Amino acid sequence: MADSVFIARAGAPAGWEAERRRAFQFGLAPSLLILGAITLVPAVTLLLISLTPLNLLDPVGTFRFDDPLANYRQLLDDPRFVGSLWVQVRLSLSSVTLQLALGLAIALLLNANSRVLAAIRSAFLIPMVLPPIVVALIWKILYTPDVSPLHRALEQIGLPIRSLIANPDTALWAISVAETWQWFPFTMLMVLAALQMIPDEPLEAARIDGANRWQLFRYIVLPHLRPVLVVCALFRLIDSFKAFPLIYVLTNGGPGTVTEVTNFYGFIQAFNFSYWGYASAIAVVMLAAVFIISWSISRLKGSDAHDRHD
């Protein structure tokens, strides 16, 4: 009798744990179904379409899988696609570098407990919460000489300049500056949070030992901020592949193809020429590139953390 009671009591937690696990699975199932519907289904559809020569001018006759790798072979022989990759690399590297540098610099300047600085920090967040199309329109005005207050001010002091977005030498940099203006607050917020978590003891000990500000930053502050900067770089690098609104409004991929990044080239193939199969192959390549970059940076971050632990 005692043994049966003991067994029943011992089995109760196991049964409760099973019920809890089952309830958790049932509660999670709707979210997983919705997530699969809005992510996996479009991704699989995109991959399938990329294996066809689908053209909206002849959707029935071109939705076939007789040569599934034809679009990917064509990408390798498409100089415009290869050029768009190089434009994307230049835009991503320039904008991410500027965002990290500007965000870090402003975070260091605003790292203090002050109501005035708190208000200034709030003002810096405005660009980040604006819709991308609004940001594009703001910079369209600033870059248009006929209506730009910036151009008029430069003319007043005897320094007239050409339209930056109409000049092949400056168009990509103009987009990079607009992208940086919108998204450097993200880096600033992340760095500010990390700065406020740095313990005071190492800084005070270094000051007592005679370390100057540069030495404090280089040997104490920067190592503490490095993981945060890596995360910021990863997020901003991924988002830099989505600079479509700025390019569409400011330059439309021009002058020529100077600012035609890969996703904009895919947009042209899909909506200007109706080559949906080829455009889908471009999108799949971009998706694979973003995944590889994210995985590589994550592994690099993990290896760095492991080396510091050792």
QUITASUL-V537339 format. One record per backbone hydrogen bond with DSSP energy under -1.0 kcal/mol. NH is the residue of the N-H (numbers start at 1). CO is the residue of the C=O. E is the energy in kcal/mol with one decimal. If there is no record, write none. Layout:
# QUITASUL-V537339
nh: <NH;NH>
co: <CO;CO>
e: <E;E>
This chain:
# QUITASUL-V537339
nh: <5;6;7;8;9;10;11;12;15;16;17;18;19;20;21;22;23;24;25;26;27;28;29;32;33;34;35;36;37;38;39;41;43;44;45;46;47;48;49;50;51;52;56;58;62;64;70;73;74;75;76;78;82;83;84;85;86;87;88;89;90;91;92;93;94;95;96;97;98;99;100;101;102;103;104;105;106;107;108;109;110;112;114;118;119;120;121;122;123;124;126;129;135;136;137;138;139;140;141;142;143;147;148;152;153;154;155;156;157;158;159;170;171;174;175;176;177;178;179;180;181;182;183;184;186;188;189;190;191;192;193;194;195;196;198;204;205;206;207;208;209;210;211;216;217;218;219;220;221;222;224;225;226;229;230;231;232;233;234;235;236;237;238;239;240;241;242;247;248;249;250;251;252;254;258;259;260;261;265;266;267;268;269;270;271;272;273;275;276;277;279;280;281;282;283;284;285;286;287;288;289;290;291;292;293;294;295;296;297;298;299;300;301;302;303;304;305;306;307;308;309;310>
co: <1;2;3;4;5;6;7;8;11;12;13;14;15;16;17;18;19;20;21;22;23;24;25;28;29;30;31;32;33;34;35;36;39;40;41;42;43;44;45;46;48;49;274;55;58;62;67;69;70;71;72;75;78;79;80;81;82;83;84;85;86;87;88;89;90;91;92;93;94;95;96;97;98;99;100;101;102;103;104;105;106;110;112;114;115;116;117;118;119;120;123;125;131;132;133;134;135;136;137;138;139;144;144;148;149;150;151;152;153;155;154;167;167;170;171;172;173;174;175;176;177;178;179;180;183;184;185;186;187;188;189;190;191;192;195;200;201;202;203;204;205;207;206;212;213;214;215;216;216;217;220;221;222;225;226;227;228;229;230;231;232;233;234;235;236;238;239;243;244;245;246;247;247;251;255;253;257;259;261;262;263;264;265;266;267;268;268;269;274;54;275;276;277;278;279;280;281;282;283;284;285;286;287;288;289;290;291;292;293;294;295;296;297;298;299;300;301;302;303;304;305;306>
e: <-2.3;-2.5;-2.5;-2.4;-2.5;-2.5;-2.3;-1.2;-2.2;-2.6;-2.7;-2.2;-2.3;-2.5;-2.4;-2.4;-2.7;-2.2;-2.2;-2.6;-2.4;-1.9;-1.8;-2.2;-2.5;-2.4;-2.7;-2.6;-2.2;-2.1;-1.2;-2.2;-2.0;-2.9;-2.4;-2.6;-2.2;-2.5;-2.6;-2.0;-1.1;-1.9;-1.9;-1.9;-1.6;-1.7;-1.7;-2.0;-2.1;-1.7;-1.2;-1.3;-2.2;-2.5;-1.9;-1.7;-1.7;-2.2;-2.3;-2.4;-2.2;-2.5;-2.8;-2.6;-2.3;-2.5;-2.4;-2.0;-2.2;-2.4;-2.5;-2.4;-2.8;-2.4;-2.3;-2.3;-2.5;-2.1;-2.1;-1.7;-2.1;-2.0;-1.2;-2.2;-2.1;-2.2;-2.7;-1.9;-1.9;-1.8;-1.4;-1.1;-2.0;-2.3;-2.0;-2.4;-2.2;-1.8;-1.9;-2.0;-2.0;-1.2;-1.9;-2.0;-2.1;-2.0;-2.1;-1.9;-1.1;-1.4;-3.6;-1.3;-2.1;-2.4;-1.8;-2.1;-2.3;-2.0;-2.6;-2.3;-2.5;-1.7;-1.8;-2.2;-1.0;-2.3;-2.6;-2.1;-2.7;-2.5;-2.2;-1.9;-2.8;-1.9;-1.1;-2.7;-2.6;-2.1;-2.3;-2.3;-1.6;-1.5;-2.5;-2.3;-2.4;-2.8;-2.4;-1.6;-2.4;-3.4;-1.2;-1.8;-1.5;-2.6;-2.2;-2.0;-2.6;-2.7;-2.3;-2.5;-2.8;-2.4;-2.1;-2.4;-1.6;-1.2;-2.2;-1.8;-3.0;-2.3;-2.8;-1.5;-3.2;-2.0;-1.9;-1.1;-1.1;-1.3;-2.1;-2.3;-2.0;-2.1;-2.2;-2.1;-2.9;-1.8;-1.5;-2.9;-1.6;-2.4;-2.3;-2.2;-1.7;-1.8;-2.1;-2.4;-2.2;-2.2;-2.5;-2.5;-2.3;-2.5;-2.1;-2.5;-2.5;-2.6;-2.6;-2.5;-2.5;-2.3;-2.4;-2.4;-2.6;-2.5;-2.6;-2.2;-2.4;-2.1;-2.3;-2.1;-1.9;-2.2>
